[in-house]
């Protein structure tokens, strides 16, 4: 399968989604790229791990070094986090079997909300069932009609796009500004009709490339035009800022950003989502967002795990220092080898390969010959000619993990002619 054949398959995927006709399954039966990739041993997704112990994992009976996880602080294996989750199951059971609106709220949910609000120095917090749900609920509630405008960075996460699409069903507009370009944001805000109400939307840390948003510039543009700004800081919490408070704190704009949201599924070793901001605004969201009101609540063991992780993150601050140290070491060493890693300053370090098939081939060699697990990203997951290997690092990676990984990257980089 040549690289252009793979690209053709990706274009075919887009064409298939537009197939019409009475039989809605026709497009499914016509989709062959994944079957072909599996047959060639070149399909990198939905691989089932036997065990994941943080910096190392077992895949199909073989040990691998894990450079593909968002477990930035290494808390998924922390005994206090595991015990908190187990104790919550003993006390409350595995689920609330209802939504937050009715029978799905425990004092435990409120305790975590109070801790999050205090941690971010905001009036109120809401705990959601997933981080994805945070963006669906927030944007559909705050952008309810044709005078509403989602003013978003074009590289925002898929969950923000889906939240905006829900808002568009209500008539809201979507306007995208150039990636990480505060000047373009300023110009587009200036061009709006005075009757239109925009909400500026951006990732704090862009999840594939690890790039930090120009929040000082974006906040300045938003304040200049008297509009609100919402930051999804899923990948900043625990990695950036004082005591891991995130990218807004890191850049000195925490008090100027109106809404900050994120997920428990990265640094907080759980599943669920959070939103912090003004009390009246969050009260409105939780009464006007169907995707929050009518979804089952975050299960007690997940809430307990996130609460324990938040406490440990502040008590064991060495973890924040260590994830920064490990990420900086890998970033610097990869660049010295000649790899292109972009402007990342976070725990996410992309290795740009550019060609789709070469990216998949390198992923395969790294995994099968070197026992190194990374995540390959190809279009449409990234823009054309931006195919990359996404690597990410944890506080619990030790030097021997990192150095073994560097040896593997050097070997495959030379094998495929990526580095000299």
C-alpha positions as CSV (number, residue, x, y, z in Angstrom):
1,X,0.0,0.0,0.0
2,X,1.7,3.2,-1.2
3,X,1.4,6.4,0.7
4,X,-0.9,7.9,-2.0
5,X,-3.1,4.7,-1.7
6,X,-3.5,5.4,2.0
7,X,-4.4,9.0,1.3
8,X,-6.9,7.8,-1.3
9,X,-8.4,5.6,1.2
10,X,-8.8,8.5,3.6
11,X,-10.4,10.6,0.9
12,X,-12.7,7.6,0.2
13,X,-13.7,7.6,3.8
14,X,-15.0,11.2,3.5
15,X,-16.8,10.3,0.2
16,X,-18.5,7.3,1.9
17,X,-19.9,9.5,4.6
18,X,-21.8,11.3,1.9
19,X,-23.3,8.3,0.3
20,X,-27.1,8.5,-0.1
21,X,-29.8,5.9,-0.7
22,X,-32.3,4.0,1.3
23,X,-29.9,1.5,2.8
24,X,-27.9,3.4,5.4
25,X,-25.6,0.4,5.9
26,X,-24.3,0.5,2.3
27,X,-21.5,2.9,3.2
28,X,-20.4,0.5,5.9
29,X,-20.2,-2.5,3.6
30,X,-18.2,-0.4,1.0
31,X,-15.6,0.7,3.6
32,X,-12.6,-1.6,3.2
33,X,-9.5,0.4,4.3
34,X,-9.5,-0.9,7.9
35,X,-9.9,-4.5,6.7
36,X,-7.0,-4.0,4.3
37,X,-4.8,-2.4,7.0
38,X,-5.6,-5.3,9.5
39,X,-4.7,-7.9,6.9
40,X,-1.3,-6.2,6.4
41,X,-0.7,-5.8,10.1
42,X,-0.7,-2.1,9.7
43,X,-3.8,-1.2,11.7
44,X,-2.7,0.7,14.9
45,X,-6.0,1.4,16.6
46,X,-8.2,-0.4,19.3
47,X,-5.3,-2.5,20.4
48,X,-6.3,-4.3,23.6
49,X,-3.8,-4.0,26.5
50,X,-3.5,-7.0,28.8
51,X,-2.2,-4.8,31.6
52,X,-1.3,-1.1,32.0
53,X,0.9,-0.3,35.0
54,X,1.8,3.3,33.9
55,X,5.2,3.6,32.4
56,X,5.1,0.0,31.3
57,X,2.3,-2.1,29.9
58,X,1.6,-5.6,28.6
59,X,0.3,-5.9,25.0
60,X,-0.5,-9.3,23.6
61,X,1.6,-10.9,26.3
62,X,4.7,-8.7,25.6
63,X,6.0,-5.9,27.8
64,X,6.1,-2.4,26.2
65,X,7.3,1.0,27.3
66,X,4.2,3.2,27.4
67,X,4.7,6.6,25.6
68,X,1.1,6.8,24.5
69,X,-0.8,7.6,27.7
70,X,-2.2,10.7,29.2
71,X,-1.6,9.5,32.7
72,X,0.7,12.5,33.2
73,X,1.2,12.2,37.0
74,X,1.2,8.4,37.1
75,X,-1.7,8.4,39.5
76,X,-3.7,5.5,38.0
77,X,-1.5,3.1,40.0
78,X,-1.3,5.2,43.2
79,X,-2.5,3.0,46.1
80,X,-4.5,5.9,47.6
81,X,-6.4,6.5,44.4
82,X,-7.2,2.8,44.0
83,X,-8.2,2.5,47.6
84,X,-10.5,5.6,47.4
85,X,-12.2,4.1,44.4
86,X,-12.6,0.7,46.1
87,X,-14.0,2.3,49.2
88,X,-16.5,4.3,47.2
89,X,-17.8,1.1,45.6
90,X,-18.2,-0.5,49.0
91,X,-20.1,2.5,50.4
92,X,-22.1,3.7,47.4
93,X,-21.9,0.9,44.7
94,X,-20.6,1.3,41.2
95,X,-23.3,3.7,39.8
96,X,-25.9,6.2,40.8
97,X,-28.3,4.9,38.2
98,X,-29.7,8.4,37.5
99,X,-28.8,11.9,36.4
100,X,-27.3,14.6,38.5
101,X,-30.7,16.5,38.2
102,X,-32.7,13.9,40.1
103,X,-31.2,11.0,42.1
104,X,-27.6,11.1,40.8
105,X,-25.9,13.6,43.1
106,X,-24.0,12.5,46.2
107,X,-22.4,14.7,48.8
108,X,-19.2,13.3,47.2
109,X,-20.0,15.1,44.0
110,X,-20.5,18.4,45.9
111,X,-17.2,17.8,47.8
112,X,-15.3,17.4,44.6
113,X,-17.0,20.5,43.1
114,X,-16.1,22.6,46.2
115,X,-12.4,21.4,46.0
116,X,-12.2,22.2,42.3
117,X,-13.7,25.6,42.7
118,X,-11.3,26.4,45.5
119,X,-8.3,25.0,43.6
120,X,-9.0,27.2,40.5
121,X,-10.1,30.2,42.6
122,X,-13.5,30.3,41.0
123,X,-17.0,30.7,42.4
124,X,-18.4,27.3,41.4
125,X,-17.6,24.0,39.8
126,X,-19.7,21.3,38.1
127,X,-18.7,17.6,37.9
128,X,-19.7,15.9,34.6
129,X,-19.8,12.3,33.6
130,X,-17.1,12.8,30.9
131,X,-14.8,15.5,29.7
132,X,-16.5,15.3,26.3
133,X,-19.8,16.1,27.9
134,X,-18.4,19.3,29.4
135,X,-18.1,20.8,26.0
136,X,-21.4,19.4,24.6
137,X,-23.3,20.8,27.6
138,X,-21.6,24.1,28.0
139,X,-21.7,25.2,24.4
140,X,-25.3,24.0,23.6
141,X,-26.5,25.9,26.7
142,X,-24.6,29.1,26.1
143,X,-25.1,29.4,22.3
144,X,-28.9,28.9,22.0
145,X,-30.0,31.0,19.0
146,X,-28.9,32.6,15.7
147,X,-27.5,35.6,17.4
148,X,-25.0,33.4,19.2
149,X,-21.5,32.9,17.7
150,X,-19.0,30.2,18.5
151,X,-15.7,32.0,17.8
152,X,-13.3,29.1,17.8
153,X,-9.6,28.2,17.1
154,X,-9.7,26.1,13.9
155,X,-7.7,23.4,15.7
156,X,-10.0,23.0,18.7
157,X,-10.7,19.5,20.0
158,X,-13.4,17.3,18.4
159,X,-15.5,17.7,21.6
160,X,-15.6,21.5,21.1
161,X,-16.7,21.0,17.5
162,X,-19.4,18.6,18.5
163,X,-20.6,21.1,21.2
164,X,-20.7,23.8,18.5
165,X,-22.7,21.5,16.2
166,X,-25.3,21.0,18.9
167,X,-25.5,24.8,19.2
168,X,-25.8,25.1,15.4
169,X,-28.9,23.0,15.6
170,X,-30.4,25.9,17.6
171,X,-29.3,28.4,15.0
172,X,-25.9,29.4,16.4
173,X,-23.1,30.4,14.0
174,X,-19.6,29.0,13.9
175,X,-16.7,31.2,12.9
176,X,-13.1,29.8,13.0
177,X,-10.1,32.0,13.5
178,X,-6.6,31.0,12.3
179,X,-4.9,28.6,14.6
180,X,-3.4,30.3,17.7
181,X,-3.7,33.7,16.0
182,X,-4.9,36.3,18.4
183,X,-4.7,39.0,15.7
184,X,-7.1,37.1,13.5
185,X,-9.4,36.6,16.4
186,X,-9.4,40.3,17.1
187,X,-10.2,41.1,13.4
188,X,-13.1,38.5,13.3
189,X,-14.5,39.8,16.6
190,X,-14.4,43.4,15.2
191,X,-16.3,42.3,12.1
192,X,-19.3,40.9,14.0
193,X,-22.6,42.6,14.2
194,X,-23.1,44.4,17.6
195,X,-26.3,42.3,18.1
196,X,-24.3,39.0,17.9
197,X,-23.0,37.4,21.0
198,X,-19.7,35.5,20.6
199,X,-18.0,33.0,22.9
200,X,-14.3,32.6,22.2
201,X,-13.3,28.9,22.3
202,X,-9.9,27.3,22.5
203,X,-7.9,24.4,23.8
204,X,-5.4,25.5,26.5
205,X,-3.0,22.8,25.3
206,X,-3.7,21.4,21.9
207,X,-4.0,17.7,22.5
208,X,-2.1,16.2,19.5
209,X,0.7,18.7,19.1
210,X,1.2,19.7,22.7
211,X,1.2,23.4,21.7
212,X,0.2,26.0,24.3
213,X,-2.5,28.5,23.2
214,X,-1.7,32.2,23.1
215,X,-4.1,32.9,25.9
216,X,-2.8,36.3,26.8
217,X,-3.4,37.5,23.2
218,X,-6.8,35.8,23.0
219,X,-7.9,37.1,26.4
220,X,-6.9,40.6,25.4
221,X,-8.9,40.4,22.2
222,X,-11.9,39.0,24.1
223,X,-11.8,41.8,26.7
224,X,-11.2,44.5,24.0
225,X,-14.5,43.5,22.5
226,X,-16.4,42.8,25.7
227,X,-16.9,39.1,25.0
228,X,-16.5,35.9,27.0
229,X,-13.8,33.2,26.7
230,X,-13.9,29.5,27.5
231,X,-10.7,27.4,27.7
232,X,-10.6,23.6,27.6
233,X,-7.6,22.7,29.7
234,X,-7.8,18.9,29.6
235,X,-4.0,18.6,29.0
236,X,-2.8,21.5,31.1
237,X,-4.1,20.4,34.5
238,X,-1.4,18.7,36.5
239,X,1.3,19.6,34.1
240,X,1.4,23.5,33.9
241,X,0.9,26.2,36.4
242,X,1.4,26.6,40.2
243,X,0.7,23.2,41.9
244,X,-0.5,21.9,38.5
245,X,-3.4,24.5,38.2
246,X,-3.1,24.5,34.5
247,X,-2.4,26.6,31.4
248,X,-4.4,29.6,32.5
249,X,-2.4,29.9,35.7
250,X,0.8,29.2,33.8
251,X,0.2,32.1,31.5
252,X,-1.1,34.4,34.3
253,X,-4.7,34.7,32.9
254,X,-6.6,32.4,35.3
255,X,-8.7,35.3,36.7
256,X,-9.4,36.7,33.3
257,X,-10.7,33.5,31.6
258,X,-14.5,33.2,32.2
259,X,-14.8,29.5,32.0
260,X,-12.3,26.7,32.3
261,X,-13.1,23.1,31.7
262,X,-11.4,19.7,31.4
263,X,-11.4,16.0,32.2
264,X,-10.4,13.7,35.0
265,X,-9.1,11.2,32.5
266,X,-5.6,12.7,32.2
267,X,-3.8,13.9,35.4
268,X,-6.7,12.9,37.8
269,X,-6.6,9.2,37.0
270,X,-10.3,8.8,36.5
271,X,-13.1,9.4,34.1
272,X,-15.4,12.4,34.2
273,X,-15.2,16.1,33.6
274,X,-15.1,19.5,35.3
275,X,-16.1,23.1,34.6
276,X,-15.3,26.1,36.8
277,X,-16.5,29.7,36.6
278,X,-19.1,32.2,37.9
279,X,-21.8,30.6,40.0
280,X,-24.8,32.1,38.1
281,X,-23.3,31.0,34.8
282,X,-22.7,27.4,35.9
283,X,-26.2,27.3,37.5
284,X,-27.7,28.3,34.2
285,X,-25.7,25.6,32.3
286,X,-26.8,22.8,34.6
287,X,-30.4,23.8,34.1
288,X,-30.3,24.4,30.3
289,X,-28.0,21.7,29.0
290,X,-29.8,18.5,28.1
291,X,-26.6,16.5,27.7
292,X,-25.9,17.2,31.4
293,X,-29.5,17.1,32.7
294,X,-30.4,13.8,31.1
295,X,-27.2,11.8,31.4
296,X,-26.4,9.4,34.2
297,X,-24.1,11.0,36.7
298,X,-20.4,10.3,37.2
299,X,-20.1,7.1,39.2
300,X,-19.0,7.2,42.8
301,X,-15.7,5.3,42.3
302,X,-14.7,7.7,39.5
303,X,-15.5,10.8,41.7
304,X,-13.6,9.3,44.6
305,X,-10.6,8.6,42.4
306,X,-10.6,12.1,41.0
307,X,-10.9,13.6,44.5
308,X,-8.0,11.5,45.8
309,X,-5.9,12.4,42.8
310,X,-6.5,16.1,43.2
311,X,-5.4,15.9,46.8
312,X,-2.3,13.8,46.0
313,X,-1.3,16.2,43.1
314,X,-1.1,19.0,45.7
315,X,0.6,16.9,48.4
316,X,3.2,15.2,46.1
317,X,4.2,18.2,44.1
318,X,7.3,16.3,43.0
319,X,5.1,14.6,40.4
320,X,4.5,17.9,38.6
321,X,8.2,18.7,38.7
322,X,9.1,15.2,37.4
323,X,6.6,15.2,34.5
324,X,8.1,18.5,33.4
325,X,11.6,17.2,33.8
326,X,10.9,14.0,31.8
327,X,9.1,15.9,29.0
328,X,11.9,18.4,28.7
329,X,14.5,15.7,28.6
330,X,12.8,13.8,25.8
331,X,11.9,17.0,23.9
332,X,15.5,18.2,24.0
333,X,17.1,14.8,23.1
334,X,14.7,14.2,20.2
335,X,15.5,17.6,18.8
336,X,19.2,17.0,19.1
337,X,18.8,13.8,17.1
338,X,17.2,15.9,14.3
339,X,13.5,15.1,14.8
340,X,10.9,17.8,14.2
341,X,8.8,18.2,17.3
342,X,7.1,21.6,16.8
343,X,6.7,24.2,19.5
344,X,5.5,22.0,22.3
345,X,6.4,22.9,25.9
346,X,4.2,20.3,27.6
347,X,4.1,16.6,28.4
348,X,3.0,15.9,24.8
349,X,5.9,15.7,22.3
350,X,4.9,15.0,18.7
351,X,7.4,13.6,16.3
352,X,6.5,14.8,12.8
353,X,6.9,12.2,10.0
354,X,4.7,14.0,7.5
355,X,3.9,10.9,5.3
356,X,1.0,8.8,6.3
357,X,2.2,5.3,5.4
358,X,5.7,6.0,6.8
359,X,4.1,7.1,10.1
360,X,2.2,3.8,10.4
361,X,5.3,1.8,9.4
362,X,7.4,3.5,12.0
363,X,4.7,2.9,14.6
364,X,4.8,-0.8,13.7
365,X,8.6,-1.1,13.9
366,X,8.7,0.8,17.2
367,X,6.1,-1.5,18.8
368,X,7.0,-4.9,17.3
369,X,10.8,-4.6,17.2
370,X,11.6,-2.2,20.0
371,X,8.7,-2.6,22.4
372,X,7.9,1.1,22.4
373,X,4.2,2.1,22.4
374,X,3.3,5.5,20.7
375,X,0.2,6.8,19.0
376,X,0.2,7.4,15.2
377,X,-1.9,10.3,14.0
378,X,-2.7,10.6,10.3
379,X,-5.3,12.6,8.3
380,X,-8.1,13.3,9.0
381,X,-7.0,13.3,12.7
382,X,-4.4,15.9,11.7
383,X,-4.1,18.2,8.7
384,X,-2.7,16.8,5.4
385,X,1.2,16.5,5.5
386,X,1.1,16.7,9.3
387,X,1.2,13.0,10.1
388,X,3.0,12.4,13.4
389,X,3.8,10.1,16.2
390,X,2.3,11.5,19.4
391,X,4.4,10.7,22.4
392,X,3.5,11.7,26.0
393,X,5.4,11.3,29.3
394,X,4.6,10.7,32.9
395,X,6.1,11.5,36.3
396,X,6.6,7.8,36.8
397,X,8.8,7.3,33.8
398,X,12.3,6.5,35.0
399,X,15.5,7.4,33.2
400,X,16.0,3.9,31.8
401,X,12.5,4.0,30.2
402,X,13.3,7.3,28.5
403,X,16.8,6.3,27.4
404,X,15.5,3.0,26.0
405,X,12.9,5.0,24.1
406,X,15.5,7.4,22.7
407,X,17.6,4.5,21.4
408,X,14.5,3.1,19.6
409,X,13.6,6.5,18.1
410,X,17.2,7.0,16.9
411,X,17.2,3.5,15.3
412,X,13.9,3.9,13.5
413,X,14.6,7.5,12.6
414,X,17.8,6.4,10.8
415,X,16.1,3.3,9.3
416,X,13.5,5.4,7.6
417,X,15.7,8.3,6.7
418,X,13.9,10.8,9.0
419,X,17.1,11.8,10.8
420,X,20.8,11.6,9.7
